[in-house]
């Protein structure tokens, strides 16, 4: 199913900029709206997914393909799930190119475009998650979980992309340092449980970036708590 994004939540962009929305003046909001319109013209979302059975092991979660997702945080997060949907999403190389051009001319505008892109890729993932959940009627889902969160290492990015055939299907790869390219991209793990499970919610208390969070230092939050 094609995924499109036609508008952005300006408050979310403000949070990515480290500015609580209720403290932003109209000039800043106008700048964000203009950059959001420009950014959306460059967005070409692509994505890929795969459903796999899982089993719990002392070292983490084992996919039926044989790949081990190490660490205790994801293992606890997927308690009650017997399957996961792996997926990846990208805004495309055009978005990266737009931000790079802006960086050569106006760093303030480039920062705003970058934050708009971060909000856009999360919106794409939200829509993908809704689409995937609709394929499993009667099931429950903890929130999506990505490499780099908790103790799940970024080093598994390449293996996840291989399972998703991401280079061919989404034009998405990982660098030698395990960063995604195009840069405005995401890999994620969505647990699937038969029946009800304990509701899990992303929050400041459970976030690994809590102590260094610029949103909290500015007196706000990122919007997920």
N, C-alpha and C positions, 0 to 999 in steps of 0.2 A: 504494500500500500504506500503510495507517495505521501510524504509528510511535507506540509508547507507551513510557513510562518508569515503572517501578514501584519502583525503588530506586536509590540513589546510592552511589557509592564514597566512603565517608567520608574516606579518606586523600586522595582528589583534592580534596575540599572543603577539607581542612586546608591543602593546598598553595596553593589559591587565597587562603586567608586569610594566607599567608606563614608558616605554622607547620609545620615538618617533623613528620609524623605521629608519629614516635617520641619527640617532645618534648612532645606534648599530654597534659594530665592528664585524668582521667575526667570531671571537671566540664565541661571544654570539649567533650569527645567527646559527652557527654549533650546539651549545648546544640545541637551540630551535628546530632545524630540527630533531635532534636525539630523543629528548623527544616527538616530535610530532609523529614520526614513532612508538615509543613505546606505546604512548597513544592510537593511532588508533587501535592497535592490541587488546586493551581491551574493545573498545566501542561496546556496544550491544544496539542500539537505540530501544526504544519502545515508542508508543504514542497512544493517544486516542482523539477523538473529538466528539462534539455534537453541532448541530445547534438549536438555540432557538430564538423565537420572543422576542422583548423587548418593553417596554414602558417607557416614561420619567415621573418621579415624582419629587416633590420638593426636596426630600432627595437624589435623585440619579437615577439609572437605575434599573428597575424591570424586571427580567427575567420571562418568562411565567411559569416557575416552581414555582414562588413565591419568589425566592431569590432576595433580594435587594443588589445591588452593590452601596454602599454609596459614597457620595462625588460629588463635582461639576466638578472636572477635567475630569473624565471619561465621565460624562454626556456631557460636551462640546466637548470632543474628538469624541463622537459617534453621534454628530449632523448630521442629514440627514440619519442615519442608522435605519432600522426597524428590523434588525436581527443581531445576533452575532454568530460567531463560537467560542465556548470554546474549547481549546485544551490543552493538557499537553504532555510533552516529557521528556524523561530521557535517559542518556547514559548508565544506568545500574549499578548494585552494583559492577561489576568487576572494573569499573573505580575508584570508591571510594576506593576500596581495594588496587589498584595500588598506589594511592597517599598516603594512610596511610602507606604502606610498605616503600615508599621513605622517609616519614617523620622520620622514625626511623633511617635512615642511612645517609641521605644527604638532608638537608633542602633547599639548593639552587636548587637541582634537583627537589625536591617535589614542590617548588614554580613554577618552569617552567612547570611541569606536570599539576599542578592545572590551570595555565593560558591556557595551551593547551586545557584542558578539558572545560574551559569556552568558548573558541573560538569554540570548537567542538559542544557544545550544542546549541550555537547560529546558527551555520551552519545547524544543524538538524532542528531548528525552521524555518530558512529561507526556507528550502526545504519543510517543512510541509506547510508553508504559501503559497508557490507557488502551491503546490498540492491542497490546499483548494480553492484558488482563481479560479483555473481552473474549479471548480464545480459550479461556479456562473457566467456564461457568461453574458456580458453586465453590470455587476455590478462594483461598485467602492469600494475601501477599504482604510480606514486610517490605519496607521501602527499598529501592534499588541501592546497590552497594558497589563501589568502584575501587579498583586498585589504588593504593595510596591512602585509603581510609582505614583507621585502626591499625592493626598489624598485618594487613594484607599488602604485600610489597608490590611496588611498581614493576619489578622484574618479570611478573607474569603477563605483562601487556602483550608481548610478542606471541606467546603461546595462545592467548585468547583470540588475538587477531587471526592466527592460523586456523583455529577451530571455526571461526566465522567466515573464512575465505575473504577477509576484509579487504586485502589489496585489490582483488578483482571485483568484488561486489560493491564496495563502497569507496574505493580509492584511498584507503586508510592504512597507514603503516606505522611502525615504531622505529625510533632512532636507536643508535647504539647505547644511549643513556636512558632508554625506555620511555622517552617522551613521544607523544602521538604527533603525527604529521599527516594532513594539515593540523595546525596547532589547536584550532577550535573544534575539538573532537572529544568523544567520551567512549570508554568501554564500561559496561555495567553488568551486574549480576542481579537478577530478579528472582527471588525465591517463590516457589509455588507450593502451597499446602492444600491438601484435601480437607475441606471443612474449616473450622475456626481455629485461629491461633491467637496468642496474646498480641495485642496491638503494640506495634513498635513505632516510635516517633523520633525523628531526628531532633536533637536539642543541644543547647549550649553545654549542658553538663556532660553529654556523651561525646562531644566533638574533640578530636585530637588537636585542633588548632585553637582551643579555648584560651590558653594563656597568652597567645600572640595575636589574637583576633583584633583587627583594626575596627570592626564594627562595634565590638564591646567597648574598646577604648574611646570611641566617639560617642558612647552613650546609647547605641542602638543595637540592632541584631540583624542577621542576614536574612531573616524572614522565614526560616524553616522551623523555628521553635515557637 
